[in-house]
Amino acid sequence: METAEHERRAGRASSLVALAAVAAVAASLLLGLWLPAGRRMVWWHPEIVIAVFWSPVAALLLRHRPGLRVGRLMLAAGSSAAVYVLVLNLGPWFDLRGWPGAGLLTWLGTWLWAVDTFALTLVLPLIFPDGRLVSRRFLPVLAVALAVPVIVCVHLTVDPGARRFHNGVSVYPFQDIPLAISATILGTLALGLLSVFVRFLRSPPDVRRQIAWVIYPGVLAQAIIYFGETTPIGDPLRNITIAAVPVCIAIAITRYRLYDIDVVVGRTLVYAGLIAVLSGVYFALAGAAGLVIPGDGPLAGLAGAVGAGAVFEPTRRRLQSGVDGLLHSERDPYRIADKLNRRLQTAADPSAALAVAAEVARAALHATGVVIEVLDREGRTASAEDGVLGDGPHLVPLVWHGEPVGRLLFGVTRTPDARLSGILARNLAELANAARLAADVQRSRERILRTREEERRRLRRDLHDGLGPTLASLAMTVDAARITLQTDPAAADALLERLRTTMGQTIGGIRELVYGLRPPALDELGLAGAIEALGGVVATEDGPRVDVQVDGDLADLPAAAEVAAYRIVQEALTNVHRHAKAGKAVVRLHLNGDLHVTVGDDGVGVPAGVRSGIGMSSMRERAAELGGSCTVGPGPEGGTLVRARLPLNGAPA
């Protein structure tokens, strides 16, 4: 609690400091309205940008992370710039009125200018982004960077004319100041940039993205600021780059996972090249058209515009391909997903699709090897491999709607990009689930064929080995009875009695054979009545009470759909009676284009990690035979819920 309260106080204090910095800038600008034009501060002064942009961004960072040293440095530099801006107008104000302290304010402005200028350009690169040095070897560099404002202040105190002004902005020309001072400043800057480069090489991908977000505008800003110390430059360009740096720092530290700097850099290069190419095409065609059609400027411009429009898309594609090759990777997740989907469309089967996905994933992750493993519902594994995985591969689980469907393994020579591998894993999870479903369907078809052939074999065996000999025996008994009836009528009665018993047994065998093909209750009672009768059998003795609910007219259902629904309900109720320990089961039959069958209970539910048995597989196969589906899982209020969808269009009548 004390830590949280301390962080809240620190956040409020940083916000107040930032607000005071902005207020100091506003006060200075208002004060300048009463100063002569030659002595007032210019409104485009770069320190105004530092105070107005860097201070609020620093306060925002410190509210999220109160102990962030980078934020404290930015806030100190922004506050220093704000006071410097105030002093620039307050010193002349005191001087014009003859008030004491004008010289002190002028000297204070010199000191503060050195603080915000060199603290941001020399110290910030050494400690970004975590506030620590990349190595203890850079401690002397940090000490020199902190000493540079003092050195500059002493130098300007001794030689105030060393600092000059261009368009109202102070310039500290390195070519005119003592060589030792300029060498110290520029050498410290070079070593600071070296520390950034070393940190970039040693850091994981997330930190590299943080650094890249600041390097991208920061190097440009550094170059413009230091170039402006020796040569006059445009003030808008300098101010825009100075304002862009804190925004990029905020993105890098607070929200860097939502953006990809590689995409920004790549698109910048692409569209910069596109502008150059289109401009060249436009002016070339406009010039050529001007030679052919002299004096007609609009037609020449139209010709140039048409030509530039015609080459726009081909040029963009070629430039994008070249930039992707230059950056050695495609980092845009949408492009990666699109590339994966386009490649998968050319795959002939799920196995080929997995191989294609492994190839694309390896290229996107810069991996030495990739293995995609798919785990089916029966615990078997199918895999696709591309490259050499190596020792100690990284593993990312593939999860589809909360259910593990496989895993992605890849080997890399450096710290992997967790963000990119996560995006790939989400796309590959859908592919793994599709491959698993395709494998399930294939195995279901194979089981259906095997079951059908086994059923035919059983029928053939029962007819050939059971019914055939029995009928032959009956024929022989009839012949024996006829002969005996002529010679010994009393003995014929025993033969006829035995014949009657054998015929009864034969009729029972035929009935069992017919019952195996189609339950007779379906023809006698209909589907709803047959299931109600089935529920009555299950509810006897200690069985659960079964409630059957019907929605729709089930009178004209195809025979195959009736049998499939009956067998699925029969197997589900058998499982409820044997395993669920339920007091009640509800069977719902809903006809809405397809026949939807659900069987729910209030029992103990399906144990975690249980594998599908013969009964569950049989239910899925019966639904798959009609082109439908069957799932077994936990019910919304506990227990187990079996859901089956049986299409009626393809079911034979």
C-alpha positions as CSV (number, residue, x, y, z in Angstrom):
1,M,0.0,0.0,0.0
2,E,2.8,2.4,0.9
3,T,4.5,1.7,-2.4
4,A,1.3,2.2,-4.4
5,E,0.7,5.5,-2.6
6,H,4.3,6.6,-3.2
7,E,3.9,5.8,-6.9
8,R,0.7,7.8,-7.1
9,R,2.3,10.8,-5.5
10,A,5.3,10.6,-7.8
11,G,2.9,10.4,-10.8
12,R,1.0,13.5,-9.6
13,A,4.3,15.4,-8.9
14,S,5.6,14.6,-12.5
15,S,2.3,15.9,-13.9
16,L,2.5,19.1,-11.9
17,V,6.1,19.6,-13.1
18,A,5.1,19.1,-16.7
19,L,2.1,21.5,-16.3
20,A,4.5,24.1,-14.8
21,A,6.8,23.7,-17.8
22,V,4.0,24.3,-20.2
23,A,2.8,27.3,-18.1
24,A,6.4,28.7,-18.1
25,V,6.4,28.6,-21.9
26,A,3.0,30.3,-22.1
27,A,4.1,33.0,-19.6
28,S,7.3,33.7,-21.6
29,L,5.3,34.0,-24.9
30,L,2.9,36.4,-23.2
31,L,5.8,38.4,-21.7
32,G,7.3,38.7,-25.1
33,L,4.3,40.6,-26.4
34,W,5.6,43.6,-24.3
35,L,9.2,43.4,-25.5
36,P,10.7,45.0,-28.6
37,A,10.8,42.8,-31.6
38,G,14.5,42.7,-31.7
39,R,14.8,41.5,-28.1
40,R,12.0,39.0,-27.7
41,M,12.4,35.2,-28.1
42,V,11.2,33.8,-31.4
43,W,8.1,31.6,-31.1
44,W,9.7,28.7,-33.2
45,H,12.6,28.3,-30.7
46,P,13.5,24.5,-30.4
47,E,13.5,24.7,-26.6
48,I,9.8,25.6,-26.7
49,V,9.2,22.3,-28.5
50,I,11.3,20.4,-25.9
51,A,9.4,22.0,-23.0
52,V,5.9,21.5,-24.6
53,F,6.4,18.0,-26.0
54,W,9.1,16.3,-23.9
55,S,7.7,17.3,-20.5
56,P,4.1,16.0,-20.9
57,V,5.4,12.8,-22.5
58,A,7.8,12.3,-19.6
59,A,4.9,12.9,-17.1
60,L,2.9,10.2,-19.0
61,L,5.7,7.7,-18.8
62,L,6.3,8.4,-15.1
63,R,2.6,7.9,-14.3
64,H,2.8,4.4,-15.7
65,R,6.3,3.7,-14.4
66,P,7.3,6.2,-11.6
67,G,10.8,4.9,-11.2
68,L,11.7,5.1,-14.9
69,R,15.1,6.9,-15.2
70,V,14.5,7.8,-18.9
71,G,11.3,9.5,-17.9
72,R,13.0,11.5,-15.1
73,L,15.8,12.6,-17.5
74,M,13.2,13.7,-20.1
75,L,11.2,15.6,-17.4
76,A,14.4,17.3,-16.1
77,A,15.4,18.3,-19.7
78,G,12.0,19.6,-20.5
79,S,11.8,21.6,-17.3
80,S,15.2,23.0,-18.0
81,A,14.1,24.0,-21.5
82,A,11.0,25.6,-20.0
83,V,12.9,27.8,-17.6
84,Y,15.4,28.6,-20.3
85,V,12.5,29.8,-22.5
86,L,11.1,31.9,-19.7
87,V,14.6,33.4,-19.0
88,L,15.0,34.4,-22.7
89,N,12.2,36.9,-22.3
90,L,12.5,37.6,-18.6
91,G,16.2,38.8,-18.9
92,P,15.5,41.5,-21.5
93,W,12.4,42.5,-19.4
94,F,14.6,43.1,-16.3
95,D,17.3,44.8,-18.4
96,L,14.8,47.3,-20.0
97,R,13.5,48.3,-16.6
98,G,16.9,48.5,-15.0
99,W,16.0,45.8,-12.4
100,P,18.9,43.9,-10.8
101,G,19.5,40.3,-11.8
102,A,19.4,40.7,-15.6
103,G,23.0,39.4,-16.0
104,L,22.2,36.5,-13.7
105,L,19.2,35.5,-15.8
106,T,21.4,35.7,-18.9
107,W,24.0,33.4,-17.4
108,L,21.3,31.1,-16.1
109,G,19.9,30.8,-19.6
110,T,23.3,29.8,-20.9
111,W,23.5,27.1,-18.3
112,L,20.0,25.8,-18.8
113,W,20.5,25.7,-22.6
114,A,23.5,23.5,-22.1
115,V,21.6,21.1,-19.7
116,D,18.6,20.4,-22.0
117,T,20.7,20.2,-25.2
118,F,23.4,17.9,-24.1
119,A,21.5,15.8,-21.5
120,L,19.1,14.7,-24.2
121,T,21.7,14.1,-26.9
122,L,24.5,12.6,-24.9
123,V,23.0,11.0,-21.7
124,L,19.7,9.6,-23.1
125,P,21.4,7.2,-25.7
126,L,23.5,5.7,-22.9
127,I,20.6,4.7,-20.6
128,F,17.6,4.1,-23.0
129,P,15.3,2.2,-22.5
130,D,15.7,0.7,-19.0
131,G,17.8,3.4,-17.4
132,R,20.9,1.3,-17.1
133,L,24.1,1.3,-19.0
134,V,24.6,-1.6,-21.4
135,S,28.0,-2.3,-19.8
136,R,30.1,-0.9,-16.9
137,R,32.7,0.0,-19.5
138,F,30.5,3.0,-20.5
139,L,30.6,4.5,-17.0
140,P,33.4,6.9,-18.0
141,V,31.3,7.9,-21.0
142,L,28.4,8.7,-18.8
143,A,30.5,10.7,-16.5
144,V,31.8,12.8,-19.4
145,A,28.3,13.2,-20.8
146,L,27.1,14.6,-17.4
147,A,30.2,16.9,-17.3
148,V,29.7,18.4,-20.8
149,P,27.0,20.9,-19.7
150,V,29.4,22.1,-17.0
151,I,32.2,22.4,-19.5
152,V,30.1,24.3,-22.0
153,C,28.8,26.6,-19.2
154,V,32.3,27.4,-18.0
155,H,33.4,28.0,-21.6
156,L,30.6,30.4,-22.3
157,T,31.1,32.2,-19.0
158,V,34.7,32.9,-20.1
159,D,33.9,33.5,-23.7
160,P,30.2,34.6,-24.1
161,G,30.8,35.4,-27.8
162,A,31.4,31.7,-28.6
163,R,27.7,31.1,-28.8
164,R,26.0,32.8,-31.8
165,F,22.4,33.2,-32.9
166,H,20.7,32.3,-36.1
167,N,17.1,33.4,-36.6
168,G,16.9,33.9,-32.8
169,V,18.1,30.4,-32.1
170,S,21.4,29.8,-30.3
171,V,24.2,28.0,-32.2
172,Y,27.3,26.6,-30.6
173,P,29.6,26.0,-33.7
174,F,32.0,23.1,-33.2
175,Q,34.4,24.4,-35.8
176,D,34.9,27.7,-33.9
177,I,35.1,26.5,-30.3
178,P,38.3,25.0,-28.8
179,L,39.1,21.6,-30.3
180,A,39.2,19.8,-27.0
181,I,35.6,20.8,-26.2
182,S,34.2,19.9,-29.7
183,A,36.2,16.6,-29.6
184,T,34.8,15.8,-26.2
185,I,31.2,16.5,-27.3
186,L,31.4,14.6,-30.6
187,G,33.4,11.7,-29.1
188,T,30.9,11.3,-26.3
189,L,28.1,11.3,-28.9
190,A,29.8,8.7,-31.0
191,L,30.4,6.4,-27.9
192,G,26.7,6.9,-26.9
193,L,25.5,5.8,-30.3
194,L,28.0,2.8,-30.0
195,S,26.3,1.8,-26.7
196,V,22.9,1.9,-28.5
197,F,24.3,-0.4,-31.2
198,V,25.8,-2.8,-28.6
199,R,22.5,-2.9,-26.7
200,F,20.6,-3.6,-29.9
201,L,22.8,-6.6,-30.7
202,R,22.5,-8.0,-27.1
203,S,18.8,-7.5,-26.6
204,P,15.8,-9.7,-27.3
205,P,13.4,-8.8,-30.1
206,D,11.0,-6.8,-27.9
207,V,13.8,-4.5,-26.6
208,R,15.2,-4.3,-30.1
209,R,11.8,-2.9,-31.2
210,Q,11.9,-0.4,-28.4
211,I,15.4,0.8,-29.5
212,A,14.4,0.8,-33.1
213,W,11.4,3.1,-32.4
214,V,13.8,5.7,-31.0
215,I,16.7,5.1,-33.4
216,Y,14.5,5.8,-36.4
217,P,13.7,9.4,-35.6
218,G,16.4,9.9,-33.0
219,V,19.4,9.5,-35.3
220,L,17.7,11.9,-37.7
221,A,17.1,14.4,-34.9
222,Q,20.7,14.0,-33.6
223,A,22.1,14.7,-37.1
224,I,19.9,17.7,-37.6
225,I,20.6,19.2,-34.2
226,Y,24.4,18.8,-34.4
227,F,24.4,19.8,-38.1
228,G,22.6,22.9,-37.1
229,E,25.4,23.8,-34.7
230,T,27.7,24.3,-37.7
231,T,25.4,25.3,-40.5
232,P,22.1,27.1,-40.5
233,I,19.1,24.8,-41.1
234,G,15.4,25.2,-41.5
235,D,13.6,25.7,-38.1
236,P,10.5,23.6,-39.1
237,L,12.6,20.6,-39.9
238,R,14.5,20.8,-36.7
239,N,11.4,21.3,-34.6
240,I,9.4,18.4,-36.2
241,T,12.2,16.0,-35.6
242,I,12.7,17.2,-32.0
243,A,8.9,16.7,-31.4
244,A,8.9,13.2,-33.0
245,V,11.5,11.7,-30.6
246,P,9.5,11.8,-27.3
247,V,6.4,10.5,-29.1
248,C,8.4,7.5,-30.4
249,I,9.9,7.0,-26.9
250,A,6.4,6.8,-25.4
251,I,5.4,4.3,-28.0
252,A,8.5,2.2,-27.4
253,I,8.2,2.1,-23.6
254,T,4.4,1.9,-23.1
255,R,2.8,0.4,-26.2
256,Y,5.6,-1.0,-28.4
257,R,3.9,-4.5,-28.7
258,L,1.1,-2.9,-30.7
259,Y,3.4,-1.7,-33.5
260,D,6.2,-3.1,-35.6
261,I,9.0,-0.7,-36.4
262,D,10.2,-2.9,-39.2
263,V,6.8,-2.3,-40.9
264,V,7.3,1.5,-40.4
265,V,10.8,1.5,-41.8
266,G,9.9,-0.8,-44.7
267,R,6.9,1.3,-45.7
268,T,8.9,4.5,-45.4
269,L,11.5,3.1,-47.8
270,V,8.9,1.8,-50.2
271,Y,6.9,5.0,-50.4
272,A,10.0,7.2,-50.5
273,G,11.2,5.1,-53.5
274,L,7.7,5.2,-55.0
275,I,7.6,9.0,-54.8
276,A,11.0,9.2,-56.5
277,V,10.1,6.8,-59.3
278,L,6.7,8.3,-59.9
279,S,8.1,11.8,-59.9
280,G,10.7,10.8,-62.5
281,V,8.1,9.1,-64.7
282,Y,5.8,12.1,-64.4
283,F,8.4,14.7,-65.4
284,A,9.9,12.5,-68.1
285,L,6.6,11.9,-69.8
286,A,5.4,15.4,-69.3
287,G,8.7,16.7,-70.8
288,A,8.4,14.2,-73.8
289,A,4.8,15.2,-74.3
290,G,5.8,18.9,-74.2
291,L,8.2,18.3,-77.0
292,V,5.7,16.5,-79.2
293,I,2.8,18.9,-78.3
294,P,4.5,22.3,-77.9
295,G,2.6,24.9,-76.0
296,D,0.0,22.6,-74.5
297,G,0.9,22.3,-70.9
298,P,-2.3,20.6,-69.6
299,L,-2.0,17.7,-72.1
300,A,1.6,17.2,-71.2
301,G,0.7,17.1,-67.5
302,L,-2.1,14.7,-68.2
303,A,0.3,12.4,-70.1
304,G,2.7,12.4,-67.2
305,A,-0.1,11.7,-64.7
306,V,-1.5,8.8,-66.8
307,G,2.0,7.3,-67.1
308,A,2.7,7.6,-63.4
309,G,-0.6,6.0,-62.6
310,A,0.1,3.1,-64.9
311,V,3.4,2.2,-63.3
312,F,2.2,2.8,-59.7
313,E,1.1,-0.7,-58.7
314,P,3.9,-2.7,-60.5
315,T,6.5,-0.3,-59.0
316,R,5.1,-0.6,-55.5
317,R,5.1,-4.4,-55.7
318,R,8.7,-4.5,-56.9
319,L,9.9,-2.0,-54.3
320,Q,8.1,-3.9,-51.5
321,S,9.7,-7.1,-52.6
322,G,13.1,-5.4,-52.7
323,V,12.7,-3.8,-49.3
324,D,11.6,-7.1,-47.8
325,G,14.7,-8.7,-49.1
326,L,16.8,-5.8,-47.8
327,L,15.4,-6.2,-44.3
328,H,15.8,-10.0,-44.6
329,S,12.2,-10.7,-43.5
330,E,8.6,-9.9,-43.9
331,R,7.5,-8.5,-40.5
332,D,3.9,-7.4,-41.3
333,P,1.7,-10.1,-39.7
334,Y,-1.1,-9.5,-42.2
335,R,1.3,-10.1,-45.1
336,I,2.6,-13.2,-43.4
337,A,-0.9,-14.5,-42.9
338,D,-1.9,-13.6,-46.5
339,K,1.3,-15.4,-47.8
340,L,0.5,-18.5,-45.7
341,N,-3.1,-18.6,-46.9
342,R,-2.1,-18.2,-50.6
343,R,0.4,-20.9,-50.3
344,L,-2.0,-23.3,-48.5
345,Q,-4.5,-22.9,-51.4
346,T,-2.1,-24.7,-53.7
347,A,-1.8,-27.7,-51.3
348,A,-3.4,-30.9,-52.5
349,D,-4.2,-32.4,-49.0
350,P,-3.7,-31.7,-45.3
351,S,-0.3,-33.3,-45.2
352,A,0.9,-31.1,-48.0
353,A,-0.6,-28.1,-46.3
354,L,1.4,-28.8,-43.2
355,A,4.6,-29.0,-45.2
356,V,3.8,-25.7,-46.9
357,A,3.0,-24.1,-43.5
358,A,6.3,-25.4,-42.0
359,E,8.2,-23.8,-44.9
360,V,6.5,-20.4,-44.5
361,A,6.9,-20.4,-40.8
362,R,10.6,-21.2,-41.1
363,A,11.2,-18.2,-43.5
364,A,9.1,-15.9,-41.3
365,L,10.9,-16.8,-38.0
366,H,14.4,-17.0,-39.6
367,A,14.6,-20.5,-38.0
368,T,17.1,-23.2,-38.7
369,G,14.3,-25.7,-38.7
370,V,10.5,-25.9,-38.0
371,V,8.3,-28.8,-37.0
372,I,4.5,-28.6,-36.8
373,E,3.0,-31.4,-34.8
374,V,-0.8,-32.1,-34.9
375,L,-2.3,-34.2,-32.2
376,D,-5.6,-36.0,-33.1
377,R,-8.3,-37.0,-30.7
378,E,-7.0,-40.5,-30.4
379,G,-3.6,-39.4,-29.2
380,R,-1.7,-40.0,-32.5
381,T,0.6,-37.4,-33.9
382,A,1.1,-36.2,-37.5
383,S,4.0,-33.8,-38.2
384,A,5.6,-31.8,-41.0
385,E,9.3,-30.6,-40.9
386,D,11.3,-28.1,-42.7
387,G,15.0,-27.6,-42.1
388,V,17.1,-28.9,-39.1
389,L,15.5,-28.2,-35.8
390,G,18.7,-28.5,-33.7
391,D,19.1,-28.8,-30.0
392,G,16.9,-27.0,-27.5
393,P,14.1,-25.9,-29.9
394,H,11.6,-23.3,-28.8
395,L,8.1,-24.6,-28.4
396,V,4.8,-22.7,-28.9
397,P,1.5,-24.6,-28.2
398,L,-1.2,-24.5,-30.9
399,V,-4.5,-23.9,-29.2
400,W,-7.8,-23.7,-31.1
401,H,-10.8,-22.4,-29.1
402,G,-9.2,-23.4,-25.9
403,E,-8.3,-26.9,-27.0
404,P,-4.7,-28.0,-27.6
405,V,-4.4,-29.2,-31.2
406,G,-0.6,-29.4,-31.6
407,R,2.6,-27.5,-31.2
408,L,5.1,-25.5,-33.2
409,L,8.8,-26.2,-32.6
410,F,11.5,-24.1,-34.2
411,G,15.2,-23.6,-33.8
412,V,16.9,-20.2,-33.9
413,T,20.4,-19.0,-33.4
414,R,19.3,-16.0,-31.3
415,T,16.4,-15.0,-29.1
416,P,13.2,-15.6,-30.9
417,D,10.6,-13.0,-31.8
418,A,7.8,-14.0,-29.3
419,R,5.3,-11.6,-31.0
420,L,5.7,-13.0,-34.5
421,S,5.8,-16.7,-33.3
422,G,2.5,-16.0,-31.4
423,I,0.9,-14.6,-34.5
424,L,2.0,-17.6,-36.5
425,A,0.8,-20.0,-33.8
426,R,-2.7,-18.5,-34.0
427,N,-2.8,-19.0,-37.8
428,L,-1.2,-22.5,-37.6
429,A,-3.7,-23.6,-34.9
430,E,-6.5,-23.2,-37.4
431,L,-4.6,-25.2,-39.9
432,A,-3.8,-27.9,-37.3
433,N,-7.4,-28.2,-36.4
434,A,-8.4,-28.4,-40.1
435,A,-5.8,-31.2,-40.6
436,R,-7.1,-33.0,-37.5
437,L,-10.7,-32.8,-38.7
438,A,-9.6,-34.0,-42.1
439,A,-7.8,-37.0,-40.5
440,D,-10.8,-37.7,-38.3
441,V,-13.1,-37.7,-41.4
442,Q,-10.7,-40.0,-43.3
443,R,-10.5,-42.4,-40.4
444,S,-14.3,-42.3,-39.9
445,R,-14.8,-43.2,-43.6
446,E,-12.3,-46.0,-43.2
447,R,-14.2,-47.3,-40.1
448,I,-17.5,-47.0,-41.9
449,L,-16.1,-49.0,-44.8
450,R,-14.6,-51.6,-42.5
451,T,-17.8,-51.8,-40.4
452,R,-19.9,-52.1,-43.6
453,E,-17.7,-54.9,-44.9
454,E,-17.7,-56.6,-41.4
455,E,-21.5,-56.4,-41.4
456,R,-21.8,-57.9,-44.8
457,R,-19.4,-60.7,-43.8
458,R,-21.5,-61.3,-40.7
459,L,-24.7,-61.5,-42.7
460,R,-23.1,-63.8,-45.2
461,R,-21.8,-66.0,-42.3
462,D,-25.1,-66.0,-40.5
463,L,-27.0,-66.8,-43.7
464,H,-24.5,-69.4,-44.9
465,D,-23.6,-71.1,-41.7
466,G,-26.8,-70.6,-39.7
467,L,-29.9,-70.1,-41.8
468,G,-28.8,-72.3,-44.7
469,P,-28.1,-75.5,-42.8
470,T,-31.1,-75.0,-40.6
471,L,-33.4,-74.7,-43.7
472,A,-31.8,-77.8,-45.2
473,S,-32.3,-79.7,-41.9
474,L,-36.0,-78.6,-41.9
475,A,-36.4,-79.9,-45.4
476,M,-34.8,-83.3,-44.4
477,T,-37.1,-83.4,-41.3
478,V,-40.2,-82.8,-43.5
479,D,-39.1,-85.6,-45.8
480,A,-38.5,-88.0,-42.9
481,A,-41.9,-87.1,-41.4
482,R,-43.7,-87.8,-44.7
483,I,-42.0,-91.2,-44.9
484,T,-42.7,-92.0,-41.3
485,L,-46.3,-90.9,-41.5
486,Q,-47.0,-93.7,-44.0
487,T,-45.4,-96.5,-41.9
488,D,-45.7,-95.3,-38.3
489,P,-48.1,-92.3,-37.8
490,A,-47.4,-92.2,-34.0
491,A,-43.6,-91.7,-34.6
492,A,-44.3,-88.9,-37.1
493,D,-45.7,-86.7,-34.3
494,A,-42.3,-86.5,-32.6
495,L,-40.6,-85.5,-35.8
496,L,-43.2,-82.8,-36.5
497,E,-42.7,-81.5,-32.9
498,R,-39.0,-81.3,-33.4
499,L,-39.6,-79.6,-36.7
500,R,-41.8,-77.0,-35.0
501,T,-39.1,-76.2,-32.4
502,T,-36.4,-75.8,-35.0
503,M,-38.7,-73.5,-37.1
504,G,-39.2,-71.4,-34.0
505,Q,-35.5,-71.1,-33.4
506,T,-35.0,-70.2,-37.0
507,I,-37.6,-67.5,-36.9
508,G,-35.9,-66.1,-33.8
509,G,-32.5,-66.0,-35.5
510,I,-34.1,-64.2,-38.6
511,R,-35.7,-61.7,-36.2
512,E,-32.4,-61.0,-34.5
513,L,-30.8,-60.6,-37.9
514,V,-33.5,-58.2,-39.0
515,Y,-33.3,-56.3,-35.7
516,G,-29.6,-55.7,-36.2
517,L,-30.3,-54.0,-39.6
518,R,-33.1,-51.8,-38.3
519,P,-34.7,-51.6,-34.9
520,P,-38.4,-52.7,-35.3
521,A,-39.5,-50.1,-32.8
522,L,-38.9,-47.5,-35.4
523,D,-41.5,-49.0,-37.7
524,E,-43.9,-49.8,-34.9
525,L,-43.7,-46.6,-32.8
526,G,-41.8,-44.0,-35.0
527,L,-38.6,-42.3,-33.9
528,A,-40.0,-40.4,-31.0
529,G,-42.0,-43.4,-29.7
530,A,-39.0,-45.7,-30.1
531,I,-36.7,-43.3,-28.1
532,E,-39.4,-43.0,-25.4
533,A,-39.6,-46.8,-25.1
534,L,-35.8,-46.9,-25.0
535,G,-35.9,-44.3,-22.2
536,G,-38.4,-46.4,-20.3
537,V,-36.0,-49.4,-20.4
538,V,-33.1,-47.3,-19.2
539,A,-35.2,-45.8,-16.3
540,T,-36.1,-49.3,-14.9
541,E,-34.7,-50.2,-11.5
542,D,-31.9,-47.8,-10.5
543,G,-31.6,-46.0,-13.9
544,P,-32.1,-42.3,-14.5
545,R,-35.4,-40.8,-15.4
546,V,-35.5,-40.0,-19.2
547,D,-37.4,-37.0,-20.6
548,V,-37.9,-36.9,-24.4
549,Q,-38.7,-33.6,-26.0
550,V,-39.7,-33.3,-29.7
551,D,-39.8,-30.2,-31.8
552,G,-41.0,-30.7,-35.4
553,D,-42.8,-33.5,-37.4
554,L,-40.6,-36.6,-37.5
555,A,-43.0,-38.7,-39.4
556,D,-41.3,-38.5,-42.8
557,L,-37.7,-38.8,-41.8
558,P,-35.3,-40.8,-44.1
559,A,-34.7,-44.3,-42.8
560,A,-31.0,-43.8,-42.5
561,A,-31.5,-40.6,-40.4
562,E,-33.9,-42.5,-38.1
563,V,-31.5,-45.3,-37.5
564,A,-28.6,-43.0,-36.9
565,A,-30.5,-40.9,-34.4
566,Y,-31.8,-44.0,-32.6
567,R,-28.4,-45.6,-32.3
568,I,-26.8,-42.3,-31.1
569,V,-29.4,-41.9,-28.4
570,Q,-29.2,-45.5,-27.5
571,E,-25.4,-45.3,-27.0
572,A,-25.7,-42.0,-25.2
573,L,-28.3,-43.3,-22.7
574,T,-26.3,-46.5,-22.2
575,N,-23.3,-44.3,-21.2
576,V,-25.6,-42.3,-18.9
577,H,-26.8,-45.4,-17.2
578,R,-23.4,-47.0,-16.8
579,H,-21.1,-44.1,-16.1
580,A,-22.8,-40.8,-15.4
581,K,-24.4,-41.5,-12.0
582,A,-27.2,-39.2,-13.1
583,G,-30.7,-38.8,-11.8
584,K,-32.1,-37.4,-15.0
585,A,-31.4,-37.3,-18.7
586,V,-33.1,-35.1,-21.3
587,V,-33.3,-36.2,-25.0
588,R,-34.2,-33.4,-27.5
589,L,-35.1,-34.0,-31.1
590,H,-35.3,-30.8,-33.1
591,L,-36.1,-30.7,-36.8
592,N,-34.9,-27.6,-38.6
593,G,-33.7,-28.5,-42.1
594,D,-31.4,-31.0,-40.4
595,L,-32.2,-33.3,-37.5
596,H,-30.5,-32.0,-34.3
597,V,-30.2,-34.6,-31.5
598,T,-29.0,-33.7,-28.0
599,V,-28.7,-36.0,-24.9
600,G,-27.9,-34.2,-21.7
601,D,-27.7,-35.4,-18.1
602,D,-27.0,-34.1,-14.6
603,G,-24.2,-36.6,-13.8
604,V,-20.5,-36.4,-13.0
605,G,-19.5,-35.4,-16.6
606,V,-16.7,-36.5,-18.8
607,P,-13.4,-37.0,-16.8
608,A,-10.6,-34.8,-17.9
609,G,-8.2,-36.4,-20.4
610,V,-10.4,-39.3,-21.1
611,R,-9.9,-40.9,-24.6
612,S,-12.8,-41.7,-26.9
613,G,-14.0,-45.3,-26.5
614,I,-15.8,-47.5,-29.0
615,G,-19.2,-46.0,-28.1
616,M,-18.2,-42.4,-28.7
617,S,-16.4,-43.3,-31.9
618,S,-19.5,-45.2,-33.1
619,M,-21.7,-42.1,-32.5
620,R,-19.3,-39.8,-34.4
621,E,-19.1,-42.4,-37.3
622,R,-22.9,-42.7,-37.6
623,A,-23.2,-38.9,-37.8
624,A,-20.3,-38.6,-40.3
625,E,-21.8,-41.3,-42.5
626,L,-24.7,-38.9,-43.2
627,G,-22.3,-35.9,-43.6
628,G,-23.1,-34.6,-40.1
629,S,-21.2,-34.2,-36.8
630,C,-21.4,-35.4,-33.3
631,T,-19.6,-33.9,-30.2
632,V,-19.4,-35.1,-26.6
633,G,-18.5,-32.5,-23.9
634,P,-19.5,-30.9,-20.7
635,G,-23.0,-29.5,-20.4
636,P,-23.8,-25.8,-19.7
637,E,-25.1,-26.8,-16.2
638,G,-22.8,-29.7,-15.5
639,G,-23.0,-33.3,-16.6
640,T,-22.4,-34.5,-20.1
641,L,-24.0,-33.2,-23.3
642,V,-24.0,-35.1,-26.6
643,R,-24.9,-33.1,-29.7
644,A,-25.4,-34.6,-33.1
645,R,-26.4,-32.9,-36.4
646,L,-27.8,-35.2,-39.0
647,P,-28.4,-33.8,-42.5
648,L,-31.5,-35.1,-44.1
649,N,-30.9,-34.2,-47.8
650,G,-28.2,-36.8,-48.3
651,A,-29.8,-39.5,-46.2
652,P,-31.4,-42.3,-48.2
653,A,-35.1,-42.9,-47.6
